[in-house]
């Protein structure tokens, strides 16, 4: 792997196990978000995604992660 571009290994895992990267991001968010929320999250400053319930900008109904996932699946975000 020396000299290969970073991240190539994870792409190979994704090819072998579709959905791996999405699960990795979700697991990371589930484990890290509570620790960060206690310190940085102010409930009045954020909204909740209507799909996953995670924090999003107050003026957005759907978080960026769900919006990207919907675009990839070919689903409208409106």
N, CA and C atoms as a LAMMPS dump frame, in Angstrom:
ITEM: TIMESTEP
0
ITEM: NUMBER OF ATOMS
234
ITEM: BOX BOUNDS ff ff ff
-5.0000000000000000e+02 5.0000000000000000e+02
-5.0000000000000000e+02 5.0000000000000000e+02
-5.0000000000000000e+02 5.0000000000000000e+02
ITEM: ATOMS id mol type element x y z
1 1 1 N 0.807 -1.198 0
2 1 2 C 0 0 0
3 1 3 C 0.852 1.264 0
4 2 1 N 2.135 1.122 0.194
5 2 2 C 3.006 2.284 0.179
6 2 3 C 2.979 2.893 -1.217
7 3 1 N 2.762 4.187 -1.265
8 3 2 C 2.722 4.877 -2.547
9 3 3 C 1.34 4.917 -3.18
10 4 1 N 0.396 4.153 -2.658
11 4 2 C -0.969 4.212 -3.184
12 4 3 C -1.664 5.434 -2.613
13 5 1 N -2.707 5.85 -3.306
14 5 2 C -3.392 7.038 -2.814
15 5 3 C -4.194 6.681 -1.57
16 6 1 N -4.268 7.622 -0.608
17 6 2 C -4.989 7.367 0.637
18 6 3 C -6.463 7.042 0.371
19 7 1 N -7.011 6.155 1.157
20 7 2 C -8.424 5.83 1.037
21 7 3 C -8.75 4.718 0.065
22 8 1 N -7.78 4.249 -0.686
23 8 2 C -8.054 3.21 -1.673
24 8 3 C -8.551 1.936 -1.007
25 9 1 N -7.991 1.603 0.153
26 9 2 C -8.393 0.404 0.874
27 9 3 C -9.857 0.426 1.262
28 10 1 N -10.326 1.572 1.706
29 10 2 C -11.723 1.671 2.111
30 10 3 C -12.65 1.544 0.899
31 11 1 N -12.201 1.999 -0.246
32 11 2 C -13.006 1.842 -1.466
33 11 3 C -13.101 0.372 -1.863
34 12 1 N -12.024 -0.363 -1.632
35 12 2 C -12.051 -1.797 -1.919
36 12 3 C -13.019 -2.516 -0.986
37 13 1 N -13.039 -2.108 0.278
38 13 2 C -13.976 -2.702 1.231
39 13 3 C -15.407 -2.37 0.808
40 14 1 N -15.648 -1.144 0.375
41 14 2 C -16.984 -0.739 -0.083
42 14 3 C -17.43 -1.575 -1.271
43 15 1 N -16.523 -1.855 -2.169
44 15 2 C -16.871 -2.694 -3.321
45 15 3 C -17.252 -4.105 -2.882
46 16 1 N -16.522 -4.627 -1.921
47 16 2 C -16.796 -5.986 -1.434
48 16 3 C -18.029 -6.031 -0.535
49 17 1 N -18.28 -4.943 0.184
50 17 2 C -19.402 -4.875 1.128
51 17 3 C -20.162 -3.571 0.909
52 18 1 N -21.047 -3.511 -0.087
53 18 2 C -21.793 -2.27 -0.366
54 18 3 C -22.498 -1.745 0.884
55 19 1 N -22.379 -0.455 1.083
56 19 2 C -22.984 0.186 2.241
57 19 3 C -22.034 0.33 3.418
58 20 1 N -20.81 -0.194 3.282
59 20 2 C -19.839 -0.141 4.367
60 20 3 C -19.524 1.294 4.777
61 21 1 N -19.267 2.173 3.812
62 21 2 C -18.893 3.549 4.14
63 21 3 C -20.044 4.271 4.838
64 22 1 N -21.28 4.037 4.394
65 22 2 C -22.428 4.676 5.022
66 22 3 C -22.549 4.212 6.48
67 23 1 N -22.395 2.917 6.703
68 23 2 C -22.463 2.395 8.07
69 23 3 C -21.317 2.949 8.918
70 24 1 N -20.153 3.099 8.337
71 24 2 C -19 3.644 9.052
72 24 3 C -19.291 5.074 9.512
73 25 1 N -19.82 5.892 8.625
74 25 2 C -20.147 7.281 8.966
75 25 3 C -21.24 7.321 10.025
76 26 1 N -22.266 6.495 9.866
77 26 2 C -23.359 6.485 10.841
78 26 3 C -22.879 6.041 12.214
79 27 1 N -22.047 5.018 12.264
80 27 2 C -21.508 4.545 13.539
81 27 3 C -20.645 5.626 14.196
82 28 1 N -19.826 6.295 13.393
83 28 2 C -18.989 7.37 13.91
84 28 3 C -19.867 8.469 14.502
85 29 1 N -20.885 8.874 13.758
86 29 2 C -21.787 9.929 14.226
87 29 3 C -22.508 9.499 15.499
88 30 1 N -22.968 8.269 15.54
89 30 2 C -23.678 7.778 16.731
90 30 3 C -22.799 7.775 17.967
91 31 1 N -21.522 7.488 17.791
92 31 2 C -20.622 7.395 18.935
93 31 3 C -20.003 8.741 19.328
94 32 1 N -19.706 9.583 18.358
95 32 2 C -19.022 10.839 18.627
96 32 3 C -20.003 11.982 18.906
97 33 1 N -21.122 11.991 18.231
98 33 2 C -22.074 13.102 18.351
99 33 3 C -22.514 13.385 19.788
100 34 1 N -22.878 12.373 20.582
101 34 2 C -23.296 12.689 21.95
102 34 3 C -22.214 13.405 22.761
103 35 1 N -20.979 13.006 22.602
104 35 2 C -19.889 13.649 23.337
105 35 3 C -19.712 15.101 22.896
106 36 1 N -19.826 15.353 21.606
107 36 2 C -19.685 16.715 21.096
108 36 3 C -20.908 17.566 21.411
109 37 1 N -22.085 16.951 21.401
110 37 2 C -23.321 17.692 21.632
111 37 3 C -23.334 18.329 23.008
112 38 1 N -22.848 17.606 24.018
113 38 2 C -22.822 18.153 25.372
114 38 3 C -22.019 19.448 25.442
115 39 1 N -20.994 19.502 24.646
116 39 2 C -20.113 20.666 24.719
117 39 3 C -20.482 21.776 23.727
118 40 1 N -20.953 21.394 22.513
119 40 2 C -21.106 22.385 21.461
120 40 3 C -22.535 22.632 20.982
121 41 1 N -23.438 21.739 21.242
122 41 2 C -24.78 21.844 20.684
123 41 3 C -25.682 22.693 21.56
124 42 1 N -26.316 23.654 20.952
125 42 2 C -27.315 24.479 21.627
126 42 3 C -28.631 24.226 20.898
127 43 1 N -29.571 23.599 21.57
128 43 2 C -30.819 23.135 20.947
129 43 3 C -31.531 24.226 20.155
130 44 1 N -31.528 25.458 20.62
131 44 2 C -32.222 26.527 19.916
132 44 3 C -31.574 26.907 18.598
133 45 1 N -30.336 26.506 18.385
134 45 2 C -29.603 26.902 17.188
135 45 3 C -29.672 25.88 16.067
136 46 1 N -30.235 24.72 16.339
137 46 2 C -30.279 23.68 15.313
138 46 3 C -31.687 23.112 15.17
139 47 1 N -31.926 22.52 13.999
140 47 2 C -33.166 21.802 13.774
141 47 3 C -32.871 20.309 13.804
142 48 1 N -33.881 19.521 13.517
143 48 2 C -33.73 18.068 13.457
144 48 3 C -34.137 17.597 12.078
145 49 1 N -33.353 16.687 11.525
146 49 2 C -33.648 16.101 10.219
147 49 3 C -34.955 15.303 10.329
148 50 1 N -35.863 15.505 9.382
149 50 2 C -37.144 14.796 9.452
150 50 3 C -37.008 13.33 9.066
151 51 1 N -35.839 12.939 8.543
152 51 2 C -35.628 11.538 8.16
153 51 3 C -34.907 10.769 9.267
154 52 1 N -33.745 11.265 9.687
155 52 2 C -32.932 10.499 10.649
156 52 3 C -32.969 11.062 12.065
157 53 1 N -33.43 12.305 12.212
158 53 2 C -33.507 12.905 13.537
159 53 3 C -32.227 13.544 14.028
160 54 1 N -31.178 13.468 13.244
161 54 2 C -29.909 14.083 13.649
162 54 3 C -29.983 15.598 13.452
163 55 1 N -29.087 16.328 14.094
164 55 2 C -29.1 17.789 13.968
165 55 3 C -28.85 18.243 12.535
166 56 1 N -29.479 19.339 12.186
167 56 2 C -29.278 19.985 10.895
168 56 3 C -29.494 21.483 11.078
169 57 1 N -29.2 22.257 10.062
170 57 2 C -29.424 23.704 10.135
171 57 3 C -30.896 23.973 10.397
172 58 1 N -31.18 25.023 11.133
173 58 2 C -32.562 25.364 11.477
174 58 3 C -33.441 25.524 10.254
175 59 1 N -32.883 26.039 9.179
176 59 2 C -33.671 26.314 7.98
177 59 3 C -33.776 25.117 7.033
178 60 1 N -33.286 23.952 7.427
179 60 2 C -33.343 22.744 6.581
180 60 3 C -34.193 21.68 7.248
181 61 1 N -35.023 21.003 6.453
182 61 2 C -35.821 19.899 6.984
183 61 3 C -35.031 18.587 6.97
184 62 1 N -34.063 18.491 6.03
185 62 2 C -33.289 17.262 5.849
186 62 3 C -31.811 17.591 5.996
187 63 1 N -31.089 16.779 6.752
188 63 2 C -29.653 17.019 6.938
189 63 3 C -28.896 16.728 5.634
190 64 1 N -27.688 17.212 5.562
191 64 2 C -26.881 17.036 4.35
192 64 3 C -26.623 15.57 4.048
193 65 1 N -26.388 14.762 5.079
194 65 2 C -26.126 13.345 4.865
195 65 3 C -27.325 12.668 4.206
196 66 1 N -28.524 12.912 4.731
197 66 2 C -29.725 12.3 4.151
198 66 3 C -29.991 12.836 2.744
199 67 1 N -29.712 14.12 2.515
200 67 2 C -29.906 14.696 1.187
201 67 3 C -28.989 14.022 0.163
202 68 1 N -27.731 13.813 0.536
203 68 2 C -26.788 13.136 -0.369
204 68 3 C -27.231 11.695 -0.6
205 69 1 N -27.633 11.028 0.469
206 69 2 C -28.087 9.643 0.352
207 69 3 C -29.313 9.551 -0.559
208 70 1 N -30.236 10.502 -0.45
209 70 2 C -31.434 10.5 -1.298
210 70 3 C -31.072 10.769 -2.756
211 71 1 N -30.141 11.696 -2.98
212 71 2 C -29.704 11.972 -4.358
213 71 3 C -29.071 10.73 -4.967
214 72 1 N -28.253 10.043 -4.182
215 72 2 C -27.593 8.823 -4.682
216 72 3 C -28.612 7.745 -5.01
217 73 1 N -29.706 7.711 -4.25
218 73 2 C -30.749 6.712 -4.48
219 73 3 C -31.737 7.167 -5.547
220 74 1 N -31.595 8.431 -5.999
221 74 2 C -32.494 8.955 -7.019
222 74 3 C -33.837 9.405 -6.48
223 75 1 N -33.901 9.723 -5.188
224 75 2 C -35.125 10.173 -4.545
225 75 3 C -35.112 11.678 -4.448
226 76 1 N -36.261 12.32 -4.653
227 76 2 C -36.367 13.774 -4.541
228 76 3 C -36.204 14.176 -3.085
229 77 1 N -35.617 15.366 -2.847
230 77 2 C -35.393 15.849 -1.488
231 77 3 C -36.459 16.832 -1.053
232 78 1 N -37.44 17.114 -1.842
233 78 2 C -38.456 18.117 -1.484
234 78 3 C -39.438 17.631 -0.59
